[in-house]
């Protein structure tokens, strides 16, 4: 069965520079504490920086060179819950299937359409 992910023109883009909604530690804790919590929860993510509001941004360490998940069957629930085209992290969000040049996947996706306020 084919999924929208199989047609993705930017595999792995959804696994880079995302926010985790795991409580206030994601927003205010020092990087060492954030990384400790990620290890405790066995998440394959690393903190890669902060957005304009100071919230930590994460990227997955389990992507293949082609941008595909190398732990797909055992991926964290946060990954399972991310529905293709259902989140601004997905390059197919809001009809960008053809590679819409007006959608910049390198900007903070939560800024688009007020998702940072949800």
Biopython code that builds the backbone (N, CA, C, O; Angstrom):
import numpy as np
from Bio.PDB.StructureBuilder import StructureBuilder

atoms = [
    (1, "UNK", "N", (0.843, -1.183, 0.000)),
    (1, "UNK", "CA", (0.000, 0.000, 0.000)),
    (1, "UNK", "C", (0.885, 1.242, 0.000)),
    (1, "UNK", "O", (1.751, 1.395, 0.862)),
    (2, "UNK", "N", (0.671, 2.102, -0.944)),
    (2, "UNK", "CA", (1.466, 3.316, -1.085)),
    (2, "UNK", "C", (0.900, 4.426, -0.194)),
    (2, "UNK", "O", (-0.313, 4.545, -0.024)),
    (3, "UNK", "N", (1.782, 5.215, 0.358)),
    (3, "UNK", "CA", (1.336, 6.346, 1.167)),
    (3, "UNK", "C", (1.837, 7.636, 0.536)),
    (3, "UNK", "O", (2.660, 7.618, -0.380)),
    (4, "UNK", "N", (1.341, 8.726, 1.027)),
    (4, "UNK", "CA", (1.778, 10.031, 0.551)),
    (4, "UNK", "C", (3.278, 10.205, 0.785)),
    (4, "UNK", "O", (3.951, 10.889, 0.014)),
    (5, "UNK", "N", (3.796, 9.599, 1.830)),
    (5, "UNK", "CA", (5.232, 9.681, 2.124)),
    (5, "UNK", "C", (6.067, 9.070, 0.997)),
    (5, "UNK", "O", (7.181, 9.522, 0.731)),
    (6, "UNK", "N", (5.531, 8.046, 0.337)),
    (6, "UNK", "CA", (6.251, 7.419, -0.769)),
    (6, "UNK", "C", (6.386, 8.347, -1.964)),
    (6, "UNK", "O", (7.252, 8.139, -2.814)),
    (7, "UNK", "N", (5.540, 9.373, -2.040)),
    (7, "UNK", "CA", (5.559, 10.330, -3.148)),
    (7, "UNK", "C", (6.263, 11.629, -2.772)),
    (7, "UNK", "O", (6.297, 12.563, -3.572)),
    (8, "UNK", "N", (6.821, 11.701, -1.580)),
    (8, "UNK", "CA", (7.394, 12.937, -1.055)),
    (8, "UNK", "C", (8.584, 13.416, -1.893)),
    (8, "UNK", "O", (9.462, 12.634, -2.259)),
    (9, "UNK", "N", (8.588, 14.712, -2.184)),
    (9, "UNK", "CA", (9.703, 15.290, -2.933)),
    (9, "UNK", "C", (10.810, 15.780, -2.011)),
    (9, "UNK", "O", (11.850, 16.234, -2.488)),
    (10, "UNK", "N", (10.605, 15.696, -0.694)),
    (10, "UNK", "CA", (11.624, 16.102, 0.277)),
    (10, "UNK", "C", (11.620, 15.138, 1.464)),
    (10, "UNK", "O", (11.321, 15.549, 2.585)),
    (11, "UNK", "N", (11.949, 13.858, 1.236)),
    (11, "UNK", "CA", (11.910, 12.877, 2.326)),
    (11, "UNK", "C", (12.758, 13.310, 3.520)),
    (11, "UNK", "O", (13.903, 13.738, 3.374)),
    (12, "UNK", "N", (12.165, 13.185, 4.690)),
    (12, "UNK", "CA", (12.867, 13.525, 5.921)),
    (12, "UNK", "C", (12.707, 14.965, 6.362)),
    (12, "UNK", "O", (13.112, 15.310, 7.472)),
    (13, "UNK", "N", (12.131, 15.814, 5.529)),
    (13, "UNK", "CA", (11.951, 17.219, 5.914)),
    (13, "UNK", "C", (11.093, 17.341, 7.169)),
    (13, "UNK", "O", (11.297, 18.248, 7.975)),
    (14, "UNK", "N", (10.135, 16.434, 7.336)),
    (14, "UNK", "CA", (9.243, 16.465, 8.498)),
    (14, "UNK", "C", (9.954, 16.025, 9.778)),
    (14, "UNK", "O", (9.412, 16.178, 10.873)),
    (15, "UNK", "N", (11.146, 15.486, 9.645)),
    (15, "UNK", "CA", (11.899, 14.965, 10.787)),
    (15, "UNK", "C", (13.025, 15.898, 11.220)),
    (15, "UNK", "O", (13.888, 15.523, 12.013)),
    (16, "UNK", "N", (13.003, 17.114, 10.690)),
    (16, "UNK", "CA", (14.053, 18.084, 10.995)),
    (16, "UNK", "C", (13.435, 19.411, 11.426)),
    (16, "UNK", "O", (12.524, 19.923, 10.776)),
    (17, "UNK", "N", (13.937, 19.956, 12.518)),
    (17, "UNK", "CA", (13.498, 21.269, 12.971)),
    (17, "UNK", "C", (12.085, 21.318, 13.491)),
    (17, "UNK", "O", (11.381, 22.302, 13.262)),
    (18, "UNK", "N", (11.645, 20.276, 14.192)),
    (18, "UNK", "CA", (10.285, 20.236, 14.724)),
    (18, "UNK", "C", (10.257, 20.519, 16.221)),
    (18, "UNK", "O", (11.282, 20.439, 16.899)),
    (19, "UNK", "N", (9.079, 20.847, 16.723)),
    (19, "UNK", "CA", (8.889, 21.057, 18.159)),
    (19, "UNK", "C", (8.226, 19.821, 18.752)),
    (19, "UNK", "O", (7.462, 19.132, 18.076)),
    (20, "UNK", "N", (8.521, 19.547, 20.010)),
    (20, "UNK", "CA", (7.864, 18.469, 20.746)),
    (20, "UNK", "C", (6.979, 19.090, 21.804)),
    (20, "UNK", "O", (7.397, 20.021, 22.493)),
    (21, "UNK", "N", (5.780, 18.599, 21.941)),
    (21, "UNK", "CA", (4.879, 19.072, 22.976)),
    (21, "UNK", "C", (4.950, 18.095, 24.141)),
    (21, "UNK", "O", (4.046, 17.283, 24.339)),
    (22, "UNK", "N", (6.018, 18.179, 24.899)),
    (22, "UNK", "CA", (6.259, 17.256, 26.005)),
    (22, "UNK", "C", (6.332, 17.992, 27.334)),
    (22, "UNK", "O", (6.972, 17.512, 28.269)),
    (23, "UNK", "N", (5.698, 19.127, 27.433)),
    (23, "UNK", "CA", (5.751, 19.904, 28.661)),
    (23, "UNK", "C", (6.712, 21.066, 28.535)),
    (23, "UNK", "O", (7.364, 21.241, 27.506)),
    (24, "UNK", "N", (6.792, 21.849, 29.581)),
    (24, "UNK", "CA", (7.559, 23.091, 29.512)),
    (24, "UNK", "C", (9.059, 22.878, 29.337)),
    (24, "UNK", "O", (9.764, 23.816, 28.964)),
    (25, "UNK", "N", (9.574, 21.663, 29.597)),
    (25, "UNK", "CA", (11.021, 21.465, 29.445)),
    (25, "UNK", "C", (11.460, 21.776, 28.014)),
    (25, "UNK", "O", (12.591, 22.207, 27.791)),
    (26, "UNK", "N", (10.588, 21.563, 27.068)),
    (26, "UNK", "CA", (10.937, 21.809, 25.664)),
    (26, "UNK", "C", (11.148, 23.290, 25.387)),
    (26, "UNK", "O", (11.801, 23.656, 24.410)),
    (27, "UNK", "N", (10.604, 24.128, 26.233)),
    (27, "UNK", "CA", (10.677, 25.554, 25.973)),
    (27, "UNK", "C", (11.733, 26.259, 26.813)),
    (27, "UNK", "O", (12.406, 27.166, 26.324)),
    (28, "UNK", "N", (11.886, 25.858, 28.063)),
    (28, "UNK", "CA", (12.680, 26.665, 28.982)),
    (28, "UNK", "C", (13.911, 26.004, 29.571)),
    (28, "UNK", "O", (14.780, 26.691, 30.107)),
    (29, "UNK", "N", (14.004, 24.704, 29.485)),
    (29, "UNK", "CA", (15.116, 24.005, 30.136)),
    (29, "UNK", "C", (16.420, 24.200, 29.376)),
    (29, "UNK", "O", (16.417, 24.436, 28.168)),
    (30, "UNK", "N", (17.528, 24.101, 30.091)),
    (30, "UNK", "CA", (18.825, 24.141, 29.398)),
    (30, "UNK", "C", (18.975, 22.913, 28.491)),
    (30, "UNK", "O", (18.339, 21.883, 28.715)),
    (31, "UNK", "N", (19.806, 23.035, 27.487)),
    (31, "UNK", "CA", (19.980, 21.964, 26.510)),
    (31, "UNK", "C", (20.374, 20.648, 27.179)),
    (31, "UNK", "O", (19.903, 19.588, 26.765)),
    (32, "UNK", "N", (21.218, 20.692, 28.191)),
    (32, "UNK", "CA", (21.646, 19.455, 28.857)),
    (32, "UNK", "C", (20.448, 18.722, 29.471)),
    (32, "UNK", "O", (20.383, 17.494, 29.417)),
    (33, "UNK", "N", (19.505, 19.465, 30.050)),
    (33, "UNK", "CA", (18.309, 18.844, 30.649)),
    (33, "UNK", "C", (17.395, 18.285, 29.558)),
    (33, "UNK", "O", (16.853, 17.188, 29.696)),
    (34, "UNK", "N", (17.229, 19.035, 28.486)),
    (34, "UNK", "CA", (16.393, 18.580, 27.372)),
    (34, "UNK", "C", (16.949, 17.277, 26.809)),
    (34, "UNK", "O", (16.199, 16.327, 26.583)),
    (35, "UNK", "N", (18.251, 17.228, 26.585)),
    (35, "UNK", "CA", (18.861, 16.020, 26.046)),
    (35, "UNK", "C", (18.764, 14.848, 27.017)),
    (35, "UNK", "O", (18.621, 13.703, 26.588)),
    (36, "UNK", "N", (18.839, 15.119, 28.324)),
    (36, "UNK", "CA", (18.684, 14.057, 29.322)),
    (36, "UNK", "C", (17.268, 13.470, 29.262)),
    (36, "UNK", "O", (17.093, 12.254, 29.339)),
    (37, "UNK", "N", (16.269, 14.335, 29.126)),
    (37, "UNK", "CA", (14.878, 13.865, 29.040)),
    (37, "UNK", "C", (14.679, 13.047, 27.767)),
    (37, "UNK", "O", (13.993, 12.024, 27.792)),
    (38, "UNK", "N", (15.260, 13.477, 26.676)),
    (38, "UNK", "CA", (15.149, 12.716, 25.428)),
    (38, "UNK", "C", (15.749, 11.324, 25.593)),
    (38, "UNK", "O", (15.181, 10.344, 25.110)),
    (39, "UNK", "N", (16.894, 11.229, 26.270)),
    (39, "UNK", "CA", (17.523, 9.920, 26.520)),
    (39, "UNK", "C", (16.652, 9.072, 27.438)),
    (39, "UNK", "O", (16.469, 7.880, 27.189)),
    (40, "UNK", "N", (16.105, 9.680, 28.508)),
    (40, "UNK", "CA", (15.246, 8.953, 29.444)),
    (40, "UNK", "C", (14.045, 8.348, 28.725)),
    (40, "UNK", "O", (13.627, 7.235, 29.042)),
    (41, "UNK", "N", (13.497, 9.065, 27.772)),
    (41, "UNK", "CA", (12.312, 8.613, 27.041)),
    (41, "UNK", "C", (12.673, 7.811, 25.794)),
    (41, "UNK", "O", (11.796, 7.407, 25.030)),
    (42, "UNK", "N", (13.949, 7.587, 25.598)),
    (42, "UNK", "CA", (14.451, 6.804, 24.474)),
    (42, "UNK", "C", (14.039, 7.382, 23.120)),
    (42, "UNK", "O", (13.775, 6.638, 22.175)),
    (43, "UNK", "N", (13.987, 8.700, 23.034)),
    (43, "UNK", "CA", (13.689, 9.369, 21.771)),
    (43, "UNK", "C", (14.965, 9.508, 20.950)),
    (43, "UNK", "O", (16.018, 9.828, 21.503)),
    (44, "UNK", "N", (14.893, 9.275, 19.652)),
    (44, "UNK", "CA", (16.081, 9.403, 18.795)),
    (44, "UNK", "C", (16.271, 10.836, 18.287)),
    (44, "UNK", "O", (16.736, 11.039, 17.166)),
    (45, "UNK", "N", (15.917, 11.818, 19.100)),
    (45, "UNK", "CA", (15.962, 13.212, 18.670)),
    (45, "UNK", "C", (17.094, 13.967, 19.350)),
    (45, "UNK", "O", (17.517, 13.614, 20.451)),
    (46, "UNK", "N", (17.578, 15.003, 18.689)),
    (46, "UNK", "CA", (18.570, 15.897, 19.270)),
    (46, "UNK", "C", (18.060, 17.326, 19.147)),
    (46, "UNK", "O", (17.379, 17.684, 18.186)),
    (47, "UNK", "N", (18.408, 18.128, 20.143)),
    (47, "UNK", "CA", (18.057, 19.550, 20.099)),
    (47, "UNK", "C", (19.004, 20.228, 19.120)),
    (47, "UNK", "O", (20.223, 20.102, 19.236)),
    (48, "UNK", "N", (18.437, 20.953, 18.150)),
    (48, "UNK", "CA", (19.264, 21.572, 17.105)),
    (48, "UNK", "C", (19.238, 23.095, 17.136)),
    (48, "UNK", "O", (19.923, 23.744, 16.346)),
    (49, "UNK", "N", (18.459, 23.661, 18.036)),
    (49, "UNK", "CA", (18.376, 25.116, 18.126)),
    (49, "UNK", "C", (17.047, 25.526, 18.708)),
    (49, "UNK", "O", (16.266, 24.689, 19.161)),
    (50, "UNK", "N", (16.794, 26.820, 18.694)),
    (50, "UNK", "CA", (15.529, 27.350, 19.203)),
    (50, "UNK", "C", (14.875, 28.222, 18.142)),
    (50, "UNK", "O", (15.545, 28.812, 17.294)),
    (51, "UNK", "N", (13.547, 28.288, 18.211)),
    (51, "UNK", "CA", (12.840, 29.168, 17.290)),
    (51, "UNK", "C", (12.795, 30.579, 17.872)),
    (51, "UNK", "O", (13.384, 30.830, 18.924)),
    (52, "UNK", "N", (12.113, 31.491, 17.211)),
    (52, "UNK", "CA", (12.077, 32.896, 17.623)),
    (52, "UNK", "C", (11.476, 33.085, 19.015)),
    (52, "UNK", "O", (11.818, 34.043, 19.708)),
    (53, "UNK", "N", (10.588, 32.189, 19.428)),
    (53, "UNK", "CA", (9.966, 32.288, 20.756)),
    (53, "UNK", "C", (10.791, 31.603, 21.842)),
    (53, "UNK", "O", (10.419, 31.644, 23.014)),
    (54, "UNK", "N", (11.890, 30.984, 21.473)),
    (54, "UNK", "CA", (12.743, 30.334, 22.454)),
    (54, "UNK", "C", (12.437, 28.868, 22.696)),
    (54, "UNK", "O", (13.022, 28.262, 23.594)),
    (55, "UNK", "N", (11.525, 28.276, 21.911)),
    (55, "UNK", "CA", (11.200, 26.861, 22.064)),
    (55, "UNK", "C", (12.265, 26.032, 21.347)),
    (55, "UNK", "O", (12.730, 26.398, 20.267)),
    (56, "UNK", "N", (12.638, 24.927, 21.955)),
    (56, "UNK", "CA", (13.629, 24.041, 21.351)),
    (56, "UNK", "C", (13.090, 23.418, 20.075)),
    (56, "UNK", "O", (11.909, 23.080, 19.987)),
    (57, "UNK", "N", (13.954, 23.271, 19.099)),
    (57, "UNK", "CA", (13.656, 22.565, 17.856)),
    (57, "UNK", "C", (14.507, 21.303, 17.827)),
    (57, "UNK", "O", (15.654, 21.306, 18.273)),
    (58, "UNK", "N", (13.939, 20.230, 17.301)),
    (58, "UNK", "CA", (14.593, 18.927, 17.320)),
    (58, "UNK", "C", (14.702, 18.349, 15.916)),
    (58, "UNK", "O", (13.951, 18.718, 15.013)),
    (59, "UNK", "N", (15.641, 17.446, 15.756)),
    (59, "UNK", "CA", (15.768, 16.669, 14.529)),
    (59, "UNK", "C", (16.010, 15.214, 14.914)),
    (59, "UNK", "O", (16.560, 14.918, 15.975)),
    (60, "UNK", "N", (15.589, 14.314, 14.030)),
    (60, "UNK", "CA", (15.752, 12.888, 14.284)),
    (60, "UNK", "C", (17.119, 12.415, 13.815)),
    (60, "UNK", "O", (17.627, 12.850, 12.782)),
    (61, "UNK", "N", (17.697, 11.523, 14.591)),
    (61, "UNK", "CA", (19.014, 10.970, 14.257)),
    (61, "UNK", "C", (18.902, 9.657, 13.480)),
    (61, "UNK", "O", (19.920, 9.056, 13.136)),
    (62, "UNK", "N", (17.688, 9.212, 13.203)),
    (62, "UNK", "CA", (17.480, 7.894, 12.586)),
    (62, "UNK", "C", (17.014, 7.966, 11.134)),
    (62, "UNK", "O", (16.269, 7.102, 10.672)),
    (63, "UNK", "N", (17.455, 8.993, 10.421)),
    (63, "UNK", "CA", (17.121, 9.105, 9.005)),
    (63, "UNK", "C", (18.231, 8.489, 8.158)),
    (63, "UNK", "O", (19.413, 8.616, 8.476)),
    (64, "UNK", "N", (17.838, 7.827, 7.086)),
    (64, "UNK", "CA", (18.824, 7.299, 6.144)),
    (64, "UNK", "C", (19.350, 8.457, 5.303)),
    (64, "UNK", "O", (18.779, 9.546, 5.329)),
    (65, "UNK", "N", (20.431, 8.237, 4.557)),
    (65, "UNK", "CA", (20.928, 9.302, 3.676)),
    (65, "UNK", "C", (19.877, 9.794, 2.675)),
    (65, "UNK", "O", (19.963, 10.917, 2.178)),
    (66, "UNK", "N", (18.888, 8.946, 2.385)),
    (66, "UNK", "CA", (17.814, 9.344, 1.463)),
    (66, "UNK", "C", (16.630, 9.987, 2.189)),
    (66, "UNK", "O", (15.603, 10.274, 1.573)),
    (67, "UNK", "N", (16.775, 10.213, 3.503)),
    (67, "UNK", "CA", (15.725, 10.881, 4.265)),
    (67, "UNK", "C", (14.610, 9.990, 4.760)),
    (67, "UNK", "O", (13.581, 10.490, 5.215)),
    (68, "UNK", "N", (14.783, 8.700, 4.683)),
    (68, "UNK", "CA", (13.748, 7.768, 5.136)),
    (68, "UNK", "C", (14.058, 7.277, 6.554)),
    (68, "UNK", "O", (15.217, 7.227, 6.966)),
    (69, "UNK", "N", (13.018, 6.921, 7.279)),
    (69, "UNK", "CA", (13.153, 6.451, 8.656)),
    (69, "UNK", "C", (13.795, 5.067, 8.683)),
    (69, "UNK", "O", (13.364, 4.154, 7.979)),
    (70, "UNK", "N", (14.830, 4.930, 9.506)),
    (70, "UNK", "CA", (15.511, 3.633, 9.628)),
    (70, "UNK", "C", (14.952, 2.790, 10.776)),
    (70, "UNK", "O", (15.351, 1.638, 10.953)),
    (71, "UNK", "N", (14.033, 3.360, 11.553)),
    (71, "UNK", "CA", (13.415, 2.624, 12.671)),
    (71, "UNK", "C", (11.892, 2.661, 12.548)),
    (71, "UNK", "O", (11.187, 2.704, 13.556)),
    (72, "UNK", "N", (11.394, 2.646, 11.327)),
    (72, "UNK", "CA", (9.973, 2.859, 11.061)),
    (72, "UNK", "C", (9.064, 1.979, 11.923)),
    (72, "UNK", "O", (8.097, 2.485, 12.492)),
    (73, "UNK", "N", (9.341, 0.706, 12.032)),
    (73, "UNK", "CA", (8.479, -0.201, 12.805)),
    (73, "UNK", "C", (8.528, 0.084, 14.303)),
    (73, "UNK", "O", (7.591, -0.257, 15.025)),
    (74, "UNK", "N", (9.601, 0.700, 14.776)),
    (74, "UNK", "CA", (9.774, 0.982, 16.202)),
    (74, "UNK", "C", (9.836, 2.474, 16.508)),
    (74, "UNK", "O", (10.337, 2.864, 17.562)),
    (75, "UNK", "N", (9.338, 3.308, 15.611)),
    (75, "UNK", "CA", (9.427, 4.760, 15.788)),
    (75, "UNK", "C", (8.573, 5.223, 16.961)),
    (75, "UNK", "O", (7.597, 4.561, 17.314)),
    (76, "UNK", "N", (8.928, 6.353, 17.569)),
    (76, "UNK", "CA", (8.168, 6.878, 18.706)),
    (76, "UNK", "C", (6.747, 7.272, 18.313)),
    (76, "UNK", "O", (6.452, 7.517, 17.144)),
    (77, "UNK", "N", (5.873, 7.325, 19.323)),
    (77, "UNK", "CA", (4.476, 7.684, 19.074)),
    (77, "UNK", "C", (4.357, 9.062, 18.417)),
    (77, "UNK", "O", (3.471, 9.272, 17.589)),
    (78, "UNK", "N", (5.233, 9.996, 18.774)),
    (78, "UNK", "CA", (5.187, 11.328, 18.164)),
    (78, "UNK", "C", (5.307, 11.225, 16.643)),
    (78, "UNK", "O", (4.713, 12.024, 15.919)),
    (79, "UNK", "N", (6.054, 10.270, 16.169)),
    (79, "UNK", "CA", (6.215, 10.059, 14.723)),
    (79, "UNK", "C", (4.998, 9.347, 14.138)),
    (79, "UNK", "O", (4.531, 9.688, 13.051)),
    (80, "UNK", "N", (4.499, 8.371, 14.858)),
    (80, "UNK", "CA", (3.317, 7.641, 14.398)),
    (80, "UNK", "C", (2.134, 8.592, 14.271)),
    (80, "UNK", "O", (1.355, 8.494, 13.324)),
    (81, "UNK", "N", (1.999, 9.506, 15.217)),
    (81, "UNK", "CA", (0.863, 10.423, 15.242)),
    (81, "UNK", "C", (0.920, 11.490, 14.151)),
    (81, "UNK", "O", (-0.095, 12.128, 13.871)),
    (82, "UNK", "N", (2.063, 11.697, 13.536)),
    (82, "UNK", "CA", (2.194, 12.703, 12.490)),
    (82, "UNK", "C", (1.591, 12.158, 11.192)),
    (82, "UNK", "O", (2.198, 11.330, 10.514)),
    (83, "UNK", "N", (0.398, 12.630, 10.861)),
    (83, "UNK", "CA", (-0.292, 12.161, 9.658)),
    (83, "UNK", "C", (0.229, 12.896, 8.427)),
    (83, "UNK", "O", (0.357, 14.120, 8.448)),
    (84, "UNK", "N", (0.529, 12.173, 7.366)),
    (84, "UNK", "CA", (0.969, 12.835, 6.137)),
    (84, "UNK", "C", (-0.031, 13.919, 5.709)),
    (84, "UNK", "O", (-1.239, 13.688, 5.672)),
    (85, "UNK", "N", (0.491, 15.084, 5.393)),
    (85, "UNK", "CA", (-0.277, 16.258, 4.963)),
    (85, "UNK", "C", (-1.129, 16.862, 6.086)),
    (85, "UNK", "O", (-1.871, 17.814, 5.847)),
    (86, "UNK", "N", (-1.031, 16.321, 7.304)),
    (86, "UNK", "CA", (-1.867, 16.795, 8.392)),
    (86, "UNK", "C", (-1.188, 17.776, 9.324)),
    (86, "UNK", "O", (-1.767, 18.154, 10.343)),
    (87, "UNK", "N", (0.016, 18.197, 9.008)),
    (87, "UNK", "CA", (0.781, 19.069, 9.880)),
    (87, "UNK", "C", (1.677, 19.957, 9.019)),
    (87, "UNK", "O", (2.129, 19.522, 7.960)),
    (88, "UNK", "N", (1.941, 21.180, 9.444)),
    (88, "UNK", "CA", (2.822, 22.052, 8.659)),
    (88, "UNK", "C", (4.226, 21.494, 8.441)),
    (88, "UNK", "O", (4.940, 21.972, 7.559)),
    (89, "UNK", "N", (4.637, 20.500, 9.217)),
    (89, "UNK", "CA", (5.943, 19.884, 8.986)),
    (89, "UNK", "C", (5.995, 19.119, 7.670)),
    (89, "UNK", "O", (7.065, 18.961, 7.082)),
    (90, "UNK", "N", (4.851, 18.648, 7.211)),
    (90, "UNK", "CA", (4.797, 17.860, 5.981)),
    (90, "UNK", "C", (4.819, 18.793, 4.774)),
    (90, "UNK", "O", (4.077, 19.773, 4.720)),
    (91, "UNK", "N", (5.671, 18.478, 3.817)),
    (91, "UNK", "CA", (5.766, 19.312, 2.614)),
    (91, "UNK", "C", (4.514, 19.208, 1.754)),
    (91, "UNK", "O", (4.346, 19.983, 0.812)),
    (92, "UNK", "N", (3.634, 18.260, 2.065)),
    (92, "UNK", "CA", (2.367, 18.125, 1.345)),
    (92, "UNK", "C", (1.222, 18.866, 2.035)),
    (92, "UNK", "O", (0.089, 18.839, 1.554)),
    (93, "UNK", "N", (1.509, 19.523, 3.152)),
    (93, "UNK", "CA", (0.483, 20.234, 3.917)),
    (93, "UNK", "C", (-0.192, 21.290, 3.044)),
    (93, "UNK", "O", (0.479, 22.046, 2.341)),
    (94, "UNK", "N", (-1.500, 21.334, 3.094)),
    (94, "UNK", "CA", (-2.311, 22.318, 2.352)),
    (94, "UNK", "C", (-2.061, 22.283, 0.849)),
    (94, "UNK", "O", (-1.995, 23.328, 0.201)),
    (95, "UNK", "N", (-1.924, 21.097, 0.304)),
    (95, "UNK", "CA", (-1.871, 20.955, -1.137)),
    (95, "UNK", "C", (-0.555, 21.267, -1.804)),
    (95, "UNK", "O", (-0.545, 21.720, -2.948)),
    (96, "UNK", "N", (0.535, 21.044, -1.141)),
    (96, "UNK", "CA", (1.840, 21.344, -1.733)),
    (96, "UNK", "C", (2.422, 20.132, -2.461)),
    (96, "UNK", "O", (3.638, 20.038, -2.628)),
    (97, "UNK", "N", (1.560, 19.197, -2.896)),
    (97, "UNK", "CA", (2.023, 17.941, -3.491)),
    (97, "UNK", "C", (2.974, 18.124, -4.668)),
    (97, "UNK", "O", (3.848, 17.287, -4.891)),
    (98, "UNK", "N", (2.818, 19.177, -5.401)),
    (98, "UNK", "CA", (3.647, 19.373, -6.587)),
    (98, "UNK", "C", (4.936, 20.120, -6.289)),
    (98, "UNK", "O", (5.678, 20.470, -7.206)),
    (99, "UNK", "N", (5.200, 20.361, -5.039)),
    (99, "UNK", "CA", (6.397, 21.111, -4.693)),
    (99, "UNK", "C", (6.149, 22.602, -4.814)),
    (99, "UNK", "O", (6.951, 23.323, -5.408)),
    (100, "UNK", "N", (5.055, 23.059, -4.260)),
    (100, "UNK", "CA", (4.653, 24.459, -4.326)),
    (100, "UNK", "C", (5.796, 25.361, -3.879)),
    (100, "UNK", "O", (6.211, 25.276, -2.723)),
    (101, "UNK", "N", (6.318, 26.219, -4.745)),
    (101, "UNK", "CA", (7.453, 27.069, -4.394)),
    (101, "UNK", "C", (7.124, 28.139, -3.361)),
    (101, "UNK", "O", (8.034, 28.776, -2.829)),
    (102, "UNK", "N", (5.841, 28.351, -3.067)),
    (102, "UNK", "CA", (5.487, 29.351, -2.053)),
    (102, "UNK", "C", (5.598, 28.794, -0.647)),
    (102, "UNK", "O", (5.505, 29.547, 0.323)),
    (103, "UNK", "N", (5.797, 27.485, -0.517)),
    (103, "UNK", "CA", (5.944, 26.861, 0.797)),
    (103, "UNK", "C", (7.416, 26.591, 1.033)),
    (103, "UNK", "O", (8.023, 25.767, 0.349)),
    (104, "UNK", "N", (7.987, 27.284, 2.000)),
    (104, "UNK", "CA", (9.405, 27.138, 2.306)),
    (104, "UNK", "C", (9.556, 26.181, 3.475)),
    (104, "UNK", "O", (9.258, 26.542, 4.613)),
    (105, "UNK", "N", (10.013, 24.968, 3.208)),
    (105, "UNK", "CA", (10.124, 23.959, 4.262)),
    (105, "UNK", "C", (11.282, 24.250, 5.206)),
    (105, "UNK", "O", (11.438, 23.556, 6.211)),
    (106, "UNK", "N", (12.094, 25.251, 4.913)),
    (106, "UNK", "CA", (13.221, 25.576, 5.780)),
    (106, "UNK", "C", (12.887, 26.639, 6.815)),
    (106, "UNK", "O", (13.721, 26.949, 7.667)),
    (107, "UNK", "N", (11.689, 27.201, 6.760)),
    (107, "UNK", "CA", (11.286, 28.178, 7.763)),
    (107, "UNK", "C", (10.548, 27.464, 8.877)),
    (107, "UNK", "O", (10.211, 26.287, 8.752)),
    (108, "UNK", "N", (10.300, 28.165, 9.950)),
    (108, "UNK", "CA", (9.596, 27.581, 11.087)),
    (108, "UNK", "C", (8.160, 27.263, 10.671)),
    (108, "UNK", "O", (7.368, 28.189, 10.495)),
    (109, "UNK", "N", (7.792, 25.982, 10.505)),
    (109, "UNK", "CA", (6.465, 25.640, 10.002)),
    (109, "UNK", "C", (5.346, 26.038, 10.940)),
    (109, "UNK", "O", (4.210, 26.198, 10.494)),
    (110, "UNK", "N", (5.623, 26.203, 12.220)),
    (110, "UNK", "CA", (4.571, 26.547, 13.156)),
    (110, "UNK", "C", (4.177, 28.007, 13.079)),
    (110, "UNK", "O", (3.167, 28.397, 13.663)),
    (111, "UNK", "N", (4.930, 28.809, 12.390)),
    (111, "UNK", "CA", (4.589, 30.217, 12.185)),
    (111, "UNK", "C", (3.478, 30.367, 11.153)),
    (111, "UNK", "O", (2.708, 31.326, 11.198)),
    (112, "UNK", "N", (3.396, 29.420, 10.225)),
    (112, "UNK", "CA", (2.403, 29.488, 9.171)),
    (112, "UNK", "C", (1.013, 29.309, 9.764)),
    (112, "UNK", "O", (0.794, 28.426, 10.592)),
    (113, "UNK", "N", (0.097, 30.129, 9.348)),
    (113, "UNK", "CA", (-1.315, 29.986, 9.680)),
    (113, "UNK", "C", (-1.606, 29.952, 11.176)),
    (113, "UNK", "O", (-2.639, 29.421, 11.584)),
    (114, "UNK", "N", (-0.730, 30.499, 11.993)),
    (114, "UNK", "CA", (-0.990, 30.606, 13.422)),
    (114, "UNK", "C", (-0.854, 29.314, 14.197)),
    (114, "UNK", "O", (-1.347, 29.232, 15.322)),
    (115, "UNK", "N", (-0.197, 28.284, 13.636)),
    (115, "UNK", "CA", (-0.056, 27.017, 14.345)),
    (115, "UNK", "C", (0.758, 27.164, 15.612)),
    (115, "UNK", "O", (0.654, 26.326, 16.508)),
    (116, "UNK", "N", (1.568, 28.212, 15.710)),
    (116, "UNK", "CA", (2.347, 28.404, 16.926)),
    (116, "UNK", "C", (1.464, 28.876, 18.071)),
    (116, "UNK", "O", (1.911, 28.912, 19.217)),
    (117, "UNK", "N", (0.212, 29.241, 17.780)),
    (117, "UNK", "CA", (-0.709, 29.716, 18.814)),
    (117, "UNK", "C", (-1.653, 28.625, 19.293)),
    (117, "UNK", "O", (-2.412, 28.847, 20.237)),
    (118, "UNK", "N", (-1.628, 27.446, 18.665)),
    (118, "UNK", "CA", (-2.554, 26.352, 19.002)),
    (118, "UNK", "C", (-2.153, 25.704, 20.302)),
    (118, "UNK", "O", (-2.809, 24.765, 20.752)),
]
sb = StructureBuilder()
sb.init_structure("model")
sb.init_model(0)
sb.init_chain("A")
sb.init_seg("    ")
for serial, (resi, resn, name, xyz) in enumerate(atoms, 1):
    if name == "N":
        sb.init_residue(resn, " ", resi, " ")
    sb.init_atom(name, np.array(xyz, "f"), 0.0, 1.0, " ", f" {name:<3s}", serial, name[0])
structure = sb.get_structure()
